[in-house]
């Protein structure tokens, strides 16, 4: 079986690896990608918009969680 999955930076194993191990299988890693910088941008007229500020905060929080706090 061949499939592709993306692991978060620094993570070498995840739930898929556990499920495969239970069946006596393992994943073969074929590629490693360098970290990518994520940048949030917006028009300056939204700088003081409370709803926009909230949304930016939500996006930042999700990115921090997804990148182990490095975003």
C-alpha positions in Angstrom: 0.0 0.0 0.0 1.3 3.5 -0.9 0.1 6.7 0.6 1.3 10.2 1.5 0.9 11.9 4.8 2.6 15.1 6.1 3.9 15.1 9.7 4.3 18.3 11.7 7.9 19.6 12.0 9.9 17.6 14.4 7.4 14.8 14.6 8.8 11.5 13.4 5.9 9.3 14.4 2.1 9.8 14.6 -1.1 7.8 14.9 -0.7 6.3 11.5 2.7 4.8 12.6 1.0 3.3 15.6 -1.8 1.8 13.6 0.7 0.3 11.1 2.9 -1.1 14.0 -0.2 -2.9 15.4 -0.3 -4.8 12.1 3.4 -5.5 12.0 3.9 -2.8 9.3 5.9 0.4 9.2 6.1 3.5 7.0 9.0 4.2 4.7 9.8 7.9 4.7 10.8 9.1 1.2 11.2 12.8 1.5 12.0 15.5 4.0 11.1 19.1 3.4 12.7 22.1 5.1 10.7 24.3 7.4 8.7 27.1 5.7 8.1 30.5 7.0 4.4 31.5 7.4 3.6 35.2 7.2 0.2 36.9 7.9 -0.5 40.0 6.0 -3.5 42.3 5.9 -4.5 45.8 4.7 -3.6 48.5 7.2 -7.3 49.6 7.4 -8.0 46.4 9.3 -5.3 47.1 12.0 -7.8 48.3 14.5 -10.8 46.2 13.5 -11.7 44.0 16.5 -13.2 41.2 14.4 -10.1 41.2 12.1 -7.8 41.2 15.1 -9.7 38.3 16.6 -9.4 36.3 13.3 -5.7 37.0 13.1 -5.3 35.8 16.7 -7.2 32.6 15.8 -5.0 32.0 12.8 -1.9 32.6 14.8 -3.0 30.2 17.5 -3.7 27.4 15.0 -0.4 28.0 13.3 1.5 27.9 16.6 -0.1 24.7 17.5 0.5 23.1 14.1 4.2 24.1 14.1 4.9 23.3 17.7 5.1 27.0 18.7 7.6 28.1 16.0 5.1 30.1 13.9 
